[in-house]
Amino acid sequence: MSRLVVVGSGTVVPEADRGCSSYYLELGGGRILLDCGAGAVQSLARLGLPWSGISDLVITHFHADHVGAVPGLFFALKHGITPPRRDDLAVWGPPGTRLLFERLAAALGDYLLDPGFPLAFRELTPGSRAELSCGVALSVHETAHTEESHAVRMDGPEAAVGYTGDTGPVAGLGRFFAGVDLLVSECSLTDDQVGDNHLSPTRVATIAAEAEPDVLLLSHIYPHVRERLDVPALVAAAGWTGPTRVAADGMSVALPVEWGRSASGS
């Protein structure tokens, strides 16, 4: 069975029940980790996910709430497995991903570049398409967040999954996600609070209306918004009335999505 498990659905604001951005995806026989924000390694273990067998690490950008747990993950892969890992690990990310690891290694140790098993860096430019080690097709699209940031789409034999990473409004993002079974979208702030580098309910609704995913999963919502407001209702009022849920750490979504278009409401 293919599935996506929410490892971390929070933001940079510390919360007791939410880690930073990270999602575990089983698709096409692969075990894919989408981002690895602070707290992700402990959450992977707490959720009983096979962190030691991850086949691909996909990074959307270099902010700490998306890559902060990478050193801990690699330290665990180097020293926390018996017998030691021997399988390859592919690291996919924007241009500069290898440089990020080189700088982390200079500060923290060579294990980030030489973990004791084959490590391959694959840097992708916007508009490019590649094949993960498990055969899943990975596509990337530029986003309006940092100089290197991008959104990702994964097309496997069972389902297609989209993940916005962090982004402001950017042309073509809805078309990029067209027809995915599951779209994981950030929705950081309300329309009157958001800047040009994040999404709000109206911006999410615009993307979803063009993409028409079976299910929209809202994540990376700042706590003062999520705790006070019905964010799916705001997205619906802005024009997207398809099935919508708010992500929570530990949530597991079977693929193809079981509570998609046949479900009523949000």
TAURQUI-V562970 format. One record per helix or strand. SS is the DSSP state (2 for helix, 1 for strand). FROM is the first residue (numbers start at 1). TO is the last residue. If there is no record, write none. Layout:
ss=SS from=FROM to=TO
ss=SS from=FROM to=TO
This chain:
ss=1 from=2 to=8
ss=1 from=15 to=15
ss=1 from=18 to=18
ss=1 from=22 to=27
ss=1 from=30 to=34
ss=2 from=40 to=46
ss=2 from=51 to=53
ss=1 from=56 to=58
ss=2 from=64 to=67
ss=2 from=70 to=79
ss=1 from=89 to=93
ss=2 from=97 to=108
ss=2 from=110 to=112
ss=1 from=119 to=123
ss=1 from=129 to=131
ss=1 from=137 to=142
ss=1 from=144 to=144
ss=1 from=150 to=155
ss=1 from=160 to=163
ss=1 from=168 to=168
ss=2 from=173 to=176
ss=1 from=182 to=186
ss=2 from=201 to=211
ss=1 from=215 to=219
ss=2 from=223 to=226
ss=2 from=231 to=237
ss=1 from=244 to=246
ss=1 from=252 to=255
